[in-house]
Amino acid sequence: MPYKTTIELFKEDMKFSAGHFTIFSATERERLHGHNFKIQGHFSLQVSSEGLTADYNIFKNKLRALCESLDEYFLIPTQSPHLQITEKDQKVYVKHHMDELIFNKKDIKLLPISNITVEELAHYLTECLVEDKNMLEAYKIDEIKIKVSSGDGQLASFSWFK
């Protein structure tokens, strides 16, 4: 008889290296730095009468593709009320308080979030997966949780429920 279970995936290659700065307020931010972020994916879905949910590679490949999309970029949040972002001639200008940072457009990834934190990255990555309505329906997924860590002992998660 079918039942629900949760598949948890956290392979060694589910990671990305990225630069960022955390925004603390209208006047304070971290200096530019980077992390080797790791992600974990948790998918709650139905187990068939054959005793399996799906080919795990489907979910692992989705998680790996998300990591690849962020790997080796400097991440900038476009929804922060404390940043002014403009683009001109393949350059991106980011102003925070008294600082103006200039990046080559090819080296950055503008993300529709308010800060580059593990909390916001977990939310963003989960939402990226939820956009795939075909996957949700085909595998009868009723919960997805993504955890993002920026180092050992420091992570955040975001959960989506059907």
Stockholm file with secondary structure:
# STOCKHOLM 1.0

chainA/1-162         MPYKTTIELFKEDMKFSAGHFTIFSATERERLHGHNFKIQGHFSLQVSSEGLTADYNIFKNKLRALCESLDEYFLIPTQSPHLQITEKDQKVYVKHHMDELIFNKKDIKLLPISNITVEELAHYLTECLVEDKNMLEAYKIDEIKIKVSSGDGQLASFSWFK
#=GR chainA/1-162 SS CCEEEEEEECCTTCEEEEEECCBCSSSCBCCSEEEEEEEEEEEEEEECTTSCCCCHHHHHHHHHHHHHHHTTEEEEETTCTTCEEEEETTEEEEEETTEEEEEEGGGEEEESSSCCSHHHHHHHHHHHHHTCHHHHHHTTCCEEEEEEEEETTEEEEEEEEC
#=GC SS_cons         CCEEEEEEECCTTCEEEEEECCBCSSSCBCCSEEEEEEEEEEEEEEECTTSCCCCHHHHHHHHHHHHHHHTTEEEEETTCTTCEEEEETTEEEEEETTEEEEEEGGGEEEESSSCCSHHHHHHHHHHHHHTCHHHHHHTTCCEEEEEEEEETTEEEEEEEEC
//
